[in-house]
Amino acid sequence: MQAIKSRLREIEANLSPEALTLWLEFGDFLRQRDANEPTRCKRTLRDLAGGLENADALSGDPVTIQEKLRNEWN
C-alpha cells in the first residue's frame, strides 16, 4: 500500500492545476461509486472450489479423461 501512496504522490506532484482538479474529481467519483456499490461479489474463492468433478465432461475415471484429452490433439 505504501508503494501505491508513493506513486499517487508522484503523479499528483507532476500534474498541472487543471489536471489535478480532474484527478481529484475522478478520485471523488471512485470513492462515491465504492460507497454506493457494496461488494460486487460476496463469494470467495473457497465458495468456487469444487464442482467440476460433477461436470459431465470431467466425470469418470481420471486416467480415461486424460487419455481422451491427449487423443484430441492427435
VMD Tcl script that builds the backbone (N, CA, C; Angstrom):
set m [mol new atoms 222]
animate dup $m
set s [atomselect $m all]
$s set {name element resname resid chain x y z} {
  {N N MET 1 A 0.819 -1.187 0.000}
  {CA C MET 1 A 0.000 0.000 0.000}
  {C C MET 1 A 0.865 1.253 0.000}
  {N N GLN 2 A 1.994 1.176 0.662}
  {CA C GLN 2 A 2.894 2.327 0.708}
  {C C GLN 2 A 3.397 2.680 -0.684}
  {N N ALA 3 A 3.664 1.676 -1.513}
  {CA C ALA 3 A 4.132 1.923 -2.874}
  {C C ALA 3 A 3.057 2.634 -3.692}
  {N N ILE 4 A 1.816 2.281 -3.474}
  {CA C ILE 4 A 0.710 2.926 -4.185}
  {C C ILE 4 A 0.599 4.387 -3.767}
  {N N LYS 5 A 0.662 4.630 -2.469}
  {CA C LYS 5 A 0.578 6.005 -1.977}
  {C C LYS 5 A 1.730 6.846 -2.522}
  {N N SER 6 A 2.906 6.262 -2.577}
  {CA C SER 6 A 4.066 6.967 -3.093}
  {C C SER 6 A 3.868 7.299 -4.573}
  {N N ARG 7 A 3.357 6.347 -5.324}
  {CA C ARG 7 A 3.103 6.566 -6.762}
  {C C ARG 7 A 2.045 7.649 -6.963}
  {N N LEU 8 A 0.992 7.641 -6.144}
  {CA C LEU 8 A -0.042 8.669 -6.249}
  {C C LEU 8 A 0.528 10.053 -5.970}
  {N N ARG 9 A 1.370 10.164 -4.945}
  {CA C ARG 9 A 2.002 11.452 -4.639}
  {C C ARG 9 A 2.890 11.923 -5.794}
  {N N GLU 10 A 3.596 10.978 -6.403}
  {CA C GLU 10 A 4.462 11.308 -7.536}
  {C C GLU 10 A 3.641 11.837 -8.713}
  {N N ILE 11 A 2.533 11.189 -9.003}
  {CA C ILE 11 A 1.656 11.628 -10.097}
  {C C ILE 11 A 1.093 13.012 -9.789}
  {N N GLU 12 A 0.591 13.180 -8.567}
  {CA C GLU 12 A 0.000 14.468 -8.183}
  {C C GLU 12 A 1.012 15.609 -8.288}
  {N N ALA 13 A 2.243 15.344 -7.941}
  {CA C ALA 13 A 3.275 16.384 -7.949}
  {C C ALA 13 A 3.582 16.872 -9.358}
  {N N ASN 14 A 3.315 16.047 -10.359}
  {CA C ASN 14 A 3.652 16.391 -11.730}
  {C C ASN 14 A 2.457 16.862 -12.560}
  {N N LEU 15 A 1.312 17.047 -11.933}
  {CA C LEU 15 A 0.125 17.466 -12.672}
  {C C LEU 15 A -0.031 18.980 -12.657}
  {N N SER 16 A -0.594 19.490 -13.745}
  {CA C SER 16 A -0.940 20.917 -13.792}
  {C C SER 16 A -2.143 21.134 -12.872}
  {N N PRO 17 A -2.425 22.368 -12.481}
  {CA C PRO 17 A -3.588 22.621 -11.626}
  {C C PRO 17 A -4.902 22.114 -12.241}
  {N N GLU 18 A -5.066 22.269 -13.557}
  {CA C GLU 18 A -6.282 21.782 -14.218}
  {C C GLU 18 A -6.370 20.252 -14.171}
  {N N ALA 19 A -5.252 19.600 -14.445}
  {CA C ALA 19 A -5.222 18.141 -14.408}
  {C C ALA 19 A -5.410 17.634 -12.983}
  {N N LEU 20 A -4.871 18.364 -12.015}
  {CA C LEU 20 A -5.032 17.968 -10.617}
  {C C LEU 20 A -6.498 18.038 -10.203}
  {N N THR 21 A -7.209 19.043 -10.708}
  {CA C THR 21 A -8.645 19.146 -10.425}
  {C C THR 21 A -9.387 17.938 -10.978}
  {N N LEU 22 A -9.061 17.550 -12.209}
  {CA C LEU 22 A -9.681 16.356 -12.797}
  {C C LEU 22 A -9.326 15.105 -12.006}
  {N N TRP 23 A -8.069 15.025 -11.592}
  {CA C TRP 23 A -7.588 13.890 -10.801}
  {C C TRP 23 A -8.400 13.748 -9.513}
  {N N LEU 24 A -8.615 14.868 -8.837}
  {CA C LEU 24 A -9.376 14.853 -7.587}
  {C C LEU 24 A -10.841 14.519 -7.830}
  {N N GLU 25 A -11.406 15.047 -8.915}
  {CA C GLU 25 A -12.799 14.725 -9.244}
  {C C GLU 25 A -12.954 13.236 -9.528}
  {N N PHE 26 A -11.980 12.676 -10.223}
  {CA C PHE 26 A -12.036 11.246 -10.504}
  {C C PHE 26 A -11.922 10.437 -9.217}
  {N N GLY 27 A -11.044 10.856 -8.333}
  {CA C GLY 27 A -10.921 10.182 -7.038}
  {C C GLY 27 A -12.219 10.245 -6.246}
  {N N ASP 28 A -12.875 11.409 -6.259}
  {CA C ASP 28 A -14.170 11.534 -5.585}
  {C C ASP 28 A -15.218 10.629 -6.223}
  {N N PHE 29 A -15.192 10.552 -7.552}
  {CA C PHE 29 A -16.120 9.664 -8.260}
  {C C PHE 29 A -15.923 8.218 -7.822}
  {N N LEU 30 A -14.668 7.760 -7.779}
  {CA C LEU 30 A -14.384 6.379 -7.376}
  {C C LEU 30 A -14.816 6.126 -5.936}
  {N N ARG 31 A -14.539 7.080 -5.059}
  {CA C ARG 31 A -14.931 6.935 -3.656}
  {C C ARG 31 A -16.450 6.821 -3.527}
  {N N GLN 32 A -17.172 7.673 -4.245}
  {CA C GLN 32 A -18.632 7.649 -4.184}
  {C C GLN 32 A -19.175 6.351 -4.784}
  {N N ARG 33 A -18.599 5.918 -5.885}
  {CA C ARG 33 A -19.040 4.672 -6.515}
  {C C ARG 33 A -18.858 3.492 -5.567}
  {N N ASP 34 A -17.703 3.443 -4.923}
  {CA C ASP 34 A -17.435 2.341 -3.997}
  {C C ASP 34 A -18.357 2.392 -2.788}
  {N N ALA 35 A -18.695 3.589 -2.332}
  {CA C ALA 35 A -19.578 3.720 -1.176}
  {C C ALA 35 A -21.008 3.309 -1.528}
  {N N ASN 36 A -21.432 3.580 -2.747}
  {CA C ASN 36 A -22.798 3.271 -3.174}
  {C C ASN 36 A -22.963 1.843 -3.651}
  {N N GLU 37 A -21.873 1.214 -3.994}
  {CA C GLU 37 A -21.939 -0.132 -4.542}
  {C C GLU 37 A -21.284 -1.100 -3.569}
  {N N PRO 38 A -22.098 -1.859 -2.838}
  {CA C PRO 38 A -21.490 -2.826 -1.915}
  {C C PRO 38 A -20.656 -3.841 -2.687}
  {N N THR 39 A -19.931 -4.615 -1.985}
  {CA C THR 39 A -19.048 -5.592 -2.606}
  {C C THR 39 A -19.741 -6.264 -3.777}
  {N N ARG 40 A -19.075 -6.262 -4.902}
  {CA C ARG 40 A -19.675 -6.795 -6.118}
  {C C ARG 40 A -19.971 -8.285 -6.004}
  {N N CYS 41 A -19.093 -8.986 -5.393}
  {CA C CYS 41 A -19.266 -10.429 -5.298}
  {C C CYS 41 A -18.959 -10.844 -3.872}
  {N N LYS 42 A -19.925 -11.410 -3.234}
  {CA C LYS 42 A -19.719 -11.810 -1.845}
  {C C LYS 42 A -19.172 -13.223 -1.742}
  {N N ARG 43 A -18.992 -13.874 -2.897}
  {CA C ARG 43 A -18.438 -15.223 -2.857}
  {C C ARG 43 A -16.915 -15.150 -2.775}
  {N N THR 44 A -16.351 -16.116 -2.116}
  {CA C THR 44 A -14.903 -16.200 -2.013}
  {C C THR 44 A -14.406 -17.305 -2.944}
  {N N LEU 45 A -13.102 -17.397 -3.091}
  {CA C LEU 45 A -12.541 -18.476 -3.895}
  {C C LEU 45 A -12.907 -19.839 -3.314}
  {N N ARG 46 A -12.998 -19.887 -2.011}
  {CA C ARG 46 A -13.374 -21.155 -1.370}
  {C C ARG 46 A -14.784 -21.571 -1.798}
  {N N ASP 47 A -15.683 -20.604 -1.979}
  {CA C ASP 47 A -17.038 -20.917 -2.432}
  {C C ASP 47 A -17.034 -21.499 -3.845}
  {N N LEU 48 A -16.059 -21.110 -4.645}
  {CA C LEU 48 A -15.994 -21.566 -6.023}
  {C C LEU 48 A -15.270 -22.903 -6.167}
  {N N ALA 49 A -14.598 -23.329 -5.127}
  {CA C ALA 49 A -13.825 -24.568 -5.193}
  {C C ALA 49 A -14.751 -25.761 -5.390}
  {N N GLY 50 A -14.284 -26.698 -6.183}
  {CA C GLY 50 A -15.066 -27.901 -6.430}
  {C C GLY 50 A -16.133 -27.651 -7.486}
  {N N GLY 51 A -16.871 -28.676 -7.778}
  {CA C GLY 51 A -17.946 -28.549 -8.744}
  {C C GLY 51 A -17.619 -29.167 -10.085}
  {N N LEU 52 A -16.376 -29.028 -10.507}
  {CA C LEU 52 A -16.013 -29.600 -11.797}
  {C C LEU 52 A -16.038 -31.124 -11.772}
  {N N GLU 53 A -15.851 -31.689 -10.601}
  {CA C GLU 53 A -15.879 -33.149 -10.527}
  {C C GLU 53 A -17.273 -33.691 -10.855}
  {N N ASN 54 A -18.283 -32.825 -10.803}
  {CA C ASN 54 A -19.647 -33.246 -11.139}
  {C C ASN 54 A -20.013 -32.917 -12.578}
  {N N ALA 55 A -19.123 -32.270 -13.314}
  {CA C ALA 55 A -19.400 -31.920 -14.706}
  {C C ALA 55 A -19.378 -33.181 -15.565}
  {N N ASP 56 A -20.268 -33.226 -16.564}
  {CA C ASP 56 A -20.337 -34.400 -17.440}
  {C C ASP 56 A -19.004 -34.671 -18.125}
  {N N ALA 57 A -18.341 -33.601 -18.562}
  {CA C ALA 57 A -17.088 -33.764 -19.300}
  {C C ALA 57 A -15.956 -34.289 -18.426}
  {N N LEU 58 A -16.053 -34.086 -17.126}
  {CA C LEU 58 A -14.961 -34.489 -16.243}
  {C C LEU 58 A -15.338 -35.609 -15.280}
  {N N SER 59 A -16.526 -36.150 -15.412}
  {CA C SER 59 A -16.898 -37.247 -14.510}
  {C C SER 59 A -16.349 -38.551 -15.086}
  {N N GLY 60 A -16.013 -39.432 -14.237}
  {CA C GLY 60 A -15.474 -40.714 -14.674}
  {C C GLY 60 A -14.049 -40.911 -14.195}
  {N N ASP 61 A -13.432 -41.897 -14.779}
  {CA C ASP 61 A -12.069 -42.267 -14.403}
  {C C ASP 61 A -11.080 -41.197 -14.871}
  {N N PRO 62 A -10.267 -40.649 -13.967}
  {CA C PRO 62 A -9.322 -39.590 -14.355}
  {C C PRO 62 A -8.353 -40.014 -15.453}
  {N N VAL 63 A -7.915 -41.262 -15.443}
  {CA C VAL 63 A -6.976 -41.733 -16.463}
  {C C VAL 63 A -7.651 -41.735 -17.829}
  {N N THR 64 A -8.883 -42.188 -17.879}
  {CA C THR 64 A -9.632 -42.202 -19.144}
  {C C THR 64 A -9.843 -40.786 -19.671}
  {N N ILE 65 A -10.154 -39.866 -18.775}
  {CA C ILE 65 A -10.347 -38.471 -19.163}
  {C C ILE 65 A -9.056 -37.903 -19.735}
  {N N GLN 66 A -7.922 -38.172 -19.080}
  {CA C GLN 66 A -6.638 -37.674 -19.566}
  {C C GLN 66 A -6.313 -38.253 -20.940}
  {N N GLU 67 A -6.602 -39.538 -21.130}
  {CA C GLU 67 A -6.332 -40.165 -22.424}
  {C C GLU 67 A -7.178 -39.513 -23.518}
  {N N LYS 68 A -8.457 -39.241 -23.221}
  {CA C LYS 68 A -9.333 -38.592 -24.196}
  {C C LYS 68 A -8.817 -37.202 -24.542}
  {N N LEU 69 A -8.381 -36.458 -23.525}
  {CA C LEU 69 A -7.865 -35.115 -23.774}
  {C C LEU 69 A -6.601 -35.158 -24.631}
  {N N ARG 70 A -5.716 -36.102 -24.347}
  {CA C ARG 70 A -4.496 -36.225 -25.127}
  {C C ARG 70 A -4.791 -36.646 -26.561}
  {N N ASN 71 A -5.757 -37.543 -26.726}
  {CA C ASN 71 A -6.091 -38.046 -28.056}
  {C C ASN 71 A -6.754 -36.983 -28.925}
  {N N GLU 72 A -7.312 -35.946 -28.331}
  {CA C GLU 72 A -7.919 -34.880 -29.121}
  {C C GLU 72 A -6.889 -34.172 -29.978}
  {N N TRP 73 A -5.621 -34.194 -29.572}
  {CA C TRP 73 A -4.585 -33.479 -30.302}
  {C C TRP 73 A -3.965 -34.338 -31.404}
  {N N ASN 74 A -4.334 -35.592 -31.452}
  {CA C ASN 74 A -3.776 -36.494 -32.494}
  {C C ASN 74 A -4.559 -36.409 -33.775}
}
mol reanalyze $m
mol bondsrecalc $m
mol representation Tube
mol addrep $m
